[in-house]
């Protein structure tokens, strides 16, 4: 689960162009970064900003479950034959119980899969092994919710003021499953099929699709979750937007992950914490591979019993038939080469109060109904952007799981990962620049962050790192 910031400590996507991905020429001069942990309102040299040329390219198609160890304690006063008999009886009973437990587990998995995987009118095979089911919109998992039964997805809401949409063709094949040229018919939504293997990989099959439940603390340096983030707080926020650089960081083991996302947050950072989250993540446990994948998440009780990733529970209502939440993103950025980012906007519809998600320059993905939340029924009290990893300390040392590009912020454009054009939505449903962006890394020797501001990227920051190194043992 993702710990979250409050003030200067933790507790736990700008103007889009014609395409969702952007290619930047790394040979051009890029904005310099301000000092780490400083107020990013300090401006960089405008000459650097003006030289930032850009062109866009078209997209082509922990915990390891403990092993159960039994110790047979046999009294010295009992004869060897009697001990052998008891041991035989124990093993016979154990052999009976274990298959029974496994059968119950498999029965639960099959029942859960029936709820998650809806009847498909068409199935598309992705090159990465995913199966994408085209499901009638009104039959998607969200409409299993008692308050949504019998309903259909809502019409598009009013966009925030200052949000510019561009005419012309917009590439929607930023995911691997679209490279075959196949798509889902109108009136359906593409849903990544969940398999038995997906659930069996989970550290807890009963909490599959949810983050690990634990107490949300304001100090994020605990519990093995490490962050490098920029954030704003102290006002009422009705949405947020950013462009997020996409990489494929190395993740050390199945029970760790690396992600880059934005959080829209409200609540007391106790059991009533509300969050809406979107970005990209590499999670071998959830997806079975190391591809960066577009994801969403929500919770209304600090990750305890509510919420889930993507469409793995009743909650998020998808309205788009060309984007599969949880599917792999392609292409990704390369060190010293082409840079690609995705633009995300989350905002609260002033008419109905639902929280909508937009990808790129005007493509609606869907919405979180307002009734899912408590505090977020009104507004957010904090917006956070950045990276997070899980450090399970394999072999007693810091993990080598990478954040962002796997390189420190100081390496700059083309080498370090970035967030750019950070904005929030105010009470008047207007997109505005951040007025007081703060940056913070809780383990700067492992993963760090440096912020800045200029006329092209607005508020931005570079962030990330390699994890274990000589200064991060």
N, C-alpha and C positions, 0 to 999 in steps of 0.2 A: 504494500500500500504506500501511497505517496504522502510523506509528511509535508506539512505546509508551513509557510512563514506567518509570523505575526510580529509586526514592528521589524526589528532588526534581527530577530531570531526565528528559527523554524518551529513549527508544530507539525508534523507527519513524518491573427496570425498576421496608407499606404496604398499605395496606389497600385492596384494590380494592372498588368498589361494584358495583351491579347491572349497569352497562354498562361497556364497554371504554373509551368516551370519556367525558370529564367536561366539563361546562360550568361555568365559574366566572364569577360576576358581577363584572366589573372595578370596579364602584362601591364594593365593600366594601374595607375596609382590609386590606392584605396585610402579611406579615412583612417587616420591614426586613432588609437584608443586612449581613453583617459586612464588614470591610475585605477587599479583595482580597488573595489569597495568605496569609490568616491561617488559623489553625486554626478550623474551622467548628463546634467544640463550644461556642462562646460562644452563649448563648441570646438570642433576640430578646425584645422586650417581650411578655409573655404576653397582655396586653390586645389586642394586635394579632392574636395567634393566635386568640383566642376570637371575634373579630369576623369571622373568615374564613368567611363563609357560602358554601355551594356547592349547586348543583342540577345535575342531569344532564339532558342532552338526548338524545333518541333520534336515531340516525343515519339520515338519509335516504340511501333509495336515491337527456510532453506535448510530448503532443509531436506536432505535426502531422507526418505522414510526410514525410520529406525528399524533395524533387523530385530525381530523378536527372538530373544535368547532365553531358553529355559534351563534352570539349574535344578537338578534332582538331588534333594538332600536326604540321604539315607542314614538312618541311625546305625551306629556301630553295633548296637545290640541286636539288630535285625539280621537274620541269616542272609547269605548271599543269594540263595534261591528265592527267598521272599522278596528281596530287593529287585531281583530280576523280574519277578512276576509283576510287582507294582509298576516297574518301568515299562513293561510290555503293555499293561493296562492303560497307563498314561498315554503312551504313543498311539494306541488304538483309538482312545478318546480324542486325542489331538488330531489324528487323521480324519476323524469324523467331523470335528468342528471347523477345521480349516476350509474344506471344500464348501461347507455350509455358509461360511462367512463370505467366501469368494462368490458363491451363487447369489447371495443377497446383494453384494456389490454390483455384480453384472446386471442383476434385475433392476437396481436403481439406475444404473447407467442407461439401460435400454429405455426405461421410462422417461428419463430426462431428455434423451435424444429425440423421443417422439414429440416432446414439447418444443424443443428448439428447432428441429428440422421439419419445415412445413412442406406439404405436397407441392411439387414443382411442375410448371407447365413446360419447362425447358431446362436442361442442365448443360453447362459449359465446362469443358475440361481445360484447366489452366496449365501452362508449361511448367509451373512450379509444383504441380501435383494437386493443387486445390480443385475442388468441385464447386462451381458456382450455380446455385439453384435460383431460377427465376420464379418467384412466388407472387401470387396475386397480392396487391398492396394491402387489401383489407384482411388478408389472412396472415400477415407477418406477426411475429411474436408479440409486438406491442399491444395488439388487439385482443390478447388473452387477458389483459388487465380488466378487472370488473368495471372500471369507469370508462373504458374505451370499447367494450364489447358492442358490436353492431354498428360502430361508427366507421368513417372513412377518413383518410388523411385530409388535413385542412388545406385551404388554398394558400398561395404564397402571401406573406405579410408585407407590410410597408418596410422598405429598406431604410437604414439610417441616413440622415442628411449628410452630405459630403462624401457619400459612397458612390464612386463612379463606375458604371458598368460600360463595357466596350462592345461595340457591334462587331459583326463578322464571325467567322468560324472560331470556335473555342475547342481546343483539343481536350478530349475526355479520356484518352487512352493512356493515362499516366500509370495504370496498373497492369501487371503482367497478364491477367486473364483477358484483357481487351486486345492483346496483340494478335490473336487469331482472327480478329475482325468480327467476331460474334458479339451480340449484345442481347439484352433482355427486352422482350416486347413492351410496348406501352401498356400501362396498367399493372405492371409487375415491378418488383424490386429484386436486385441481385443479392443473394445472401450466401456467404461462405458456409458450405456444409460442415457441420461439426461431426467428427468421427469418434468411434469408440476409443481409438488410439489417443486422440486429443484428451479425452477425459481420463484415461489411464495414466497419462503423463502427469496429471495434476497432483500436487502434494496432498490435496484433499478433494476427493471426487464430489463431496457434498457442497464444497465451496467453489466448484469449478466455475470459471468466468468472473470470479470476484477476487479482489485483492486480499492479501493476508490480513486477517482481523487482528488488531492490536490497539492499544491506547495511543491516541494521537497526541504527540508532545510538541511543545513549542520549540524545543531544542532538537533540530533535525539531525544532529550529529550522532544520535543513538540509533539503535535497532537495525544497523546495517544498511540504512538508506542514506545515500550521499547526494547532495545537490550543488548546482551552480546556477543561480537564478537572478532575474531582474524582477522587481515587483513595485507596485504602487498600493497605497492603502490610505485610509483616513477620509475618503469621500464615498458618495453613493455611485456605484458603477452599474451600467445597464448593458454591458457587453465589452468585447475586446477583439482586437485584430492584430495579426502579425504574419510576416513571411518567414518561414522556418526552413533553413538549409537542411537538405536530406543527405544523410550518409548511411553506411552499413557498418556500424561499429562492431568490433569483436566482443562476444560475450563468453566468458570463461566456462560456465557450466549451465546445465539445464534449469537450475533454480535461481539464476540471476537474470536481470534484464537491463537494457539501456534504452532510455526514451528521451524524446524532446517534445515538449508540449506546452500548452497554456492551461492554466487553472482559473476558473471564475468561482470565487469563494464567498461564503457567508456563514455566519454562526459563531459560536463562542469557542471553537476549537476544543469542545468537549464532545459528548456523545451526540450533540445536535448539529455537528458540522455538515454543511451542504457544499458540494462541489459539482461543477460541470467541467469536463476535461476533454481535450482533443489534441491530436498531434500524430507523431509516428513513433513506433517502438520496435525493438528487436527483442523477442521473448521466445526462446526455444521451448519453454514449458507450455505456453499457451498455443503456439502455432507449429512446433516441431521442426523449425528451421531457423536460419539466421538472416532472413530477409527483413528489411525495414517495412513495416506495415502501418497503414492508416488506421487509427483507432479512436474510439470515444469511450468515455467512462462517466458515471454519475453515482453519487451517494447522497443520502439525506440524514444519515446517522453515523458519520465518521467511519464508513467502510464496515460496519458491523453486519447488519442483516439486509440492507437495501442496496440497490444499484448493481451494476455489472459492466463488463466490457461489451462494446459493440451492440449486437442484437441478441445477446445470450440470456436475456430476461425480458419481461414486459416493462417497457419504459420508452426508449427512444423510438420515434415514429419516422421511418425513412420515406421520403417522397421522390427520390431520384432513381431512375432505372439504368444508370450507366456507371455508378460508383458502388463498389462493394466494400462496406466497412469491414476491416480486418484483412483485406487483400493486400498483397505485396505491391510496393511502389517501385516503378522503374521509369527512367533511369535514376541513378544516384550520383552524388558528387565524387570526384576523384582528387587525390592529393596532387596539387600543382596543375590540375586539369580543369575540365568543365565543372561548373557549379550549378546545382539545381535546387530550387526551393519551392515550397507549397505555401499558398496564401490561405489562411483560415480566418473566418469571422464568426463570432458568436454574439448574438444580441437578443434582447428581450422585446418581443412584439408588443408595442404600446397598447394595441387594441385588445388582444386576448391574453397577454401575459406569458405566452409560451416562449421558451428559449430556442431560437433557430440557429442552425449551423450552415454556413456557406463555404464552399470550396472554390478557390480561384476567383475569377472576376464575374460573379453573378450566378453560379450554379448552386442551387439549394440542395442540400443533402437530406435535411429533415429537421425535426424539432423534439425537444424534451417538453412534454406537457407540464404546465405550471403546477398542477395538483400533486406531482411527484414530490415537491419540495415543501419545506417550511419557511426558512429564512429567504431562500431564493425566490419565493413567490413575490417578494417585494423588489429586492435589488441585491447586488453583491457589495461586500465591504472591502474586498481585496481582489486584485488581479495579479497573477504571477505567470512568468514566462521562463523557460529554461530547461535544463537537463537533470536527469536523475538516474542513478544506477543502484543496484543492490550489491553490497559487498558482503559475501558470506564468509570471507576470510578462509579460503581453502588452504589447507596445510598450515594454518596459523598465521599466514601472511596476508597482506592486502591483496584483493583481487586484481587481475589484469584486465578486467572488463573495461572497455573504453567508453567514454562519454563523448558524444558528438563525433568529430573526426578521429578522435584518439590523440589529438595534439592540443597543446596549451594555447590559450587565447592570444598570447604574445606573437604567435607565428602569423596571425592576420589572415587576410583574404586568400582563398584558394588552398589554405592549409588548416586553419582552424574553422570550426563550425560557427554559424552566426544566426541570430534573430535580427530582423530589420523592420523598419516602418511600424514600430509599435504604437498602437492607438487604443483608446477606450471610447465607449459610448456613454454620453452623459444623460441627464434626466430629460433632456429635450430630444432624445433620439438622434443625437448628432455625434458623428465620429470626430474626435479631437485628439491632438497630440498629447503625450504624457507630460505632465507638468513637474513630476518629482520622482523620476525613476531611480531606484536604488538597486545596487547589485551586491550579491553576497555569495561566497563559496564557503561551505563549512569545512572542507578539507583542501585548501588551496595548493598543497603540495602534490595532491593526487588529481584534482580537477579544479580549474580556476575560471575566472570571468573578468572581462574588461569592457566597460561601456563607453559610449560616445554619442555624439549628435552631429548631424550635418544636413545640408539642404536636400540631399538626394535620398539618403536612408532614414532621415528623421532620427528618432531614438533607435539605437541599435546596441548590440553587444556581441562580442566573440566569447566563446565559452568551451569548456571540455578538457580532456586530458587522457593520459594513458592508463591511469590507475597506478599499479605498483611500479616504482622506479626507485632510484637511489635515495630520493628525498621522501618517498612514500613506501616504506618497507612493509 
